[in-house]
């Protein structure tokens, strides 16, 4: 799952990144309102951690922009400003939760998982499609009750395609979601082709009732066999 952390305090930002990456989340960061607006305008995220007290403006502007673009992305306001007015304003603008600093990372992880389950998996811990079951928290996959061993990127690709089942996913969107900011360092999409090829082979060998269709020149679509 891909998380954008909007935070201008270096130590807090570093702690959030390291803690979330230990939980196998893909993280991107923004330290100013301008940078954050650029990212939410271009990219899609599963969850956004939003500090509303930014050096160049109020982080609530991010919520206004998401609402304007009709983007239903989970947002947790993470801020030292703990006034009732801030909470009400944030929730009215579409935030899902409000967490006041300081807080324990375990509490943050629980709230992030809750939002992801509610928004992506209809509140379920296990995502089931045909004879395939996926546990997003434990990063495990089963096909007809037999565990399917995938590497980190194969798992991320499968989960992203499953949550967008029957929808055409462009190569660019897939790359940005699974590789995040690191996509800027790539010369092309060869790394995606390789991961998709391996994932297809593993699904076929396990007799999964899912197929990854390639739409030439555009991207991929996950369909039931």
C-alpha positions, 0 to 999 in steps of 0.5 A, a space after each residue: 500500500 502506498 502512503 504519502 506523508 506530509 510533514 515538515 519536521 525532519 525527525 518526525 518525518 524520518 520516524 514515520 518513514 522508517 516505522 511505516 516501511 518496517 510494516 512493508 508500506 511504500 512511502 512518499 514524502 512532502 515537506 511543504 504545502 506546494 510539494 504536497 499539492 503537486 503530488 496529490 494532483 498527479 499521483 494516487 495514494 491509499 492513505 495520506 498522513 497530513 500535518 496541517 501546520 506546514 511552513 507555507 500554508 494550512 494543510 487543510 488546503 490538501 483536503 480541499 483539493 482532494 475534494 475538488 478532484 473527487 479523490 476518495 483517498 484515506 486521510 489521517 490528520 497528524 498534527 500537534 494542533 489539537 483544537 476542536 475547531 481543527 478536528 471539525 474542519 478536517 473531518 468536514 473536509 473529508 478527513 477519515 481520522 485525527 491523531 494528535 501528536 505525540 502518539 505511539 506508532 502502534 496506534 498510528 499503524 492500527 489507524 492506517 490499517 483500519 482505513 485501508 481495510 475500510 476503503 480498499 477491502 470493505 472492512 475485511 482483513 482477507 481479500 478474496 477473488 475467485 480461488 485466491 485469498 490475500 492477507 494485506 497485513 501479513 503479505 500472504 497469498 493463497 490459491 485454493 488454500 495453498 500458500 503462493 510465495 511471492 516476492 515483495 513487488 509481485 505481491 504489491 502488483 497483485 494486490 493493486 491489480 486485485 483492488 482494481 479488478 476488471 479495470 484497465 491499469 496503465 503501466 505508468 499508474 502501476 509503476 508509480 503505485 508500486 515503486 513510488 518516487 523511485 520510478 523517476 530513476 527508471 529508464 523504462 518499464 522493463 522492470 515491470 515486464 519482468 515482475 508481471 511475467 514471473 507473477 503470471 507464471 506463478 498464478 498459472 502454476 498454482 491454477 489461480 482462477 485469475 488472469 493478468 491480461 496485457 493491453 498492448 501499449 497501455 497496461 494491464 487488466 486482471 480478469 477471472 478465467 
